[in-house]
């Protein structure tokens, strides 16, 4: 049995973004109910040299767009890092979903063997298959889970079901 | 393009376990170098009602075995939860890899449509495909990343490269 690249890199990423957006709803409600500045949550870190929550959220959004773009030779839109609160971050996530919805199964016909180069390390080429399985999927779940951990650590009442989303 | 269930649920899980084992090496070395009791790290949580590190580690190990077993109608070995330090937990991980190595591609011929029931909620049946993509993969990365976050939060010098492992 097999799973298509489209399901893994497009539908899977849309699920992740939907779940992240739901987590941010809970964070925003918690901040409002407890008179916590949203920025206090968005600047939270688990250790001083880790990226704060706001960057974890942006990384999920960016990786979710760049992965299918790089696997299909397309150019993903880049977004300004100018959000200052949960509402704007939810818009970034929604715009990422809109972009992902432009992909079709057939876009991935050549993806397994396609050469993928990361902008921050262009000297190194990955086969598309290696990029998808060993880089994209682990990284997207990494930043989603880290965002969840930061919310949990700061008392936001989220649970595993919020992270997983509704299962079909 | 497609990815096989075997790659996702067996080879992918072996990668996760290898990387977790490597993270535990770093944690054990950090504990020894800083005269920290291993148990202090293993009992660490990000919030009082979250599972501590030791349970996160066991959950990665268990889910990595149960997922391919449930997708193929096999019975995965259960391990006693009797480890008290990193060496024993690394053995649990190693034994999980030994079990995963018994699977072959052909074991997954019927997995997409197979009915999977979780022991803690047997009334609910998931199609194998839904279980793999919406439950198993997100959960395994969730507990791996949470283990990483707990180590990071406690000062263990691990980075993204330790989480991702060497990329082919």
Interface residues (C-beta under 8 A of the other chain):
Chain A: X1 X2 X3 X4 X5 X7 X8 X12 X15 X46 X47 X50 X108 X109 X110 X111 X112 X126 X127 X128 X129 X130 X132 X133 X134 X135 X137 X138 X139 X141 X142 X145 X146 X148 X149 X152 X153 X155 X160 X163 X164 X165 X167 X168
Chain B: X1 X2 X3 X4 X5 X7 X8 X12 X15 X46 X47 X50 X108 X109 X110 X111 X112 X126 X127 X128 X129 X130 X132 X133 X134 X135 X137 X138 X139 X141 X142 X145 X146 X148 X149 X152 X153 X155 X160 X163 X164 X165 X167 X168
